[in-house]
Amino acid sequence: MAKDPYKLLGVSRSASDDEIRKAYRKLAKKYHPDVNKDKPQMAEKFKEISAAYSLLSDKDMKKRYDSGQVDSSGQQQNPFGGGFGGGGRNPFNTGFGGMGGMGGGRRASMGGSDDMAELFSSLFGMNMGGMQGGMQQRRRPAQKGADIRYKITLPFIDAVTGGTKKLTGGLTVKIPKGVEEGQVLRVVGKGKPGVNGGPKGDAKVEISIKSHKYFSRDGKKLRLTLPISLKEAVTGGVISVPLPGGDVELKIPKGANTGQKLRLKGKGIAGGDLIVTLALIMAEGDAASLSDWAASKETQNFDPRQGLLS
């Protein structure tokens, strides 16, 4: 036998509609299964208080209960015990039992299904969808939308200096300075739409970097194979070297050779060093002008490959 709905909600029989509503809200928060996942017994208690509120929130059913026409489960009280129409079927059965709601398309004058839907929406984010068939199944949880993936190839200098890149669909992605090969950049909220009110997914951009004829990188070190002329190699001097971050001055020692390395601190990537490897490049007229010198006695005894296998 169902329990007294007034006692279940902890209110007196003279309680106002607002008092009944407030009492139910307080108990619903306390006993809802979502906040008592480790206490399955609370689900039964929640059903009882929800059924009690369904009855007392319908002024007509509340009046019939108070007058003894229906019991606490909403069933018609039959003093003759034999049912109606000889078949035992109760024509006043509202289908109220348990979590049953008011049935028959009845709308409670105090708010009914709309009232319950409002309560559960505000308390637990539940979509009641009407009270037909009892407390409706819970709304599916909001889900973040799927990510959209892109892959772009950057020129080496652009990867070092950073900037912006326009992708398909009008999406613009910011490229940070010193981005690395294989790095994935995330653009929040530029993916596919969410489900049930969830946020949009993200755009994920995988970076590929083109190789460069003269520049390469090793972590934060920026490496440069720097062409120099014969004159610069022989006489030395200060030359201007164009770098991704702007020109710098570099001192070439006298008698410099191809393969000789020079270091400039802090001129690499993100505070790293610049490692310069010299590469002697002869002009078209250099060979002719040096032919007499090459035939001189001083050069004939020089073997640049001596000790190659040592």
Order of alpha helices (4+ residues) and beta strands (2+ residues): alpha-alpha-alpha-alpha-alpha-beta-alpha-beta-beta-beta-beta-beta-beta-alpha-beta-beta-beta-beta-alpha-alpha-alpha
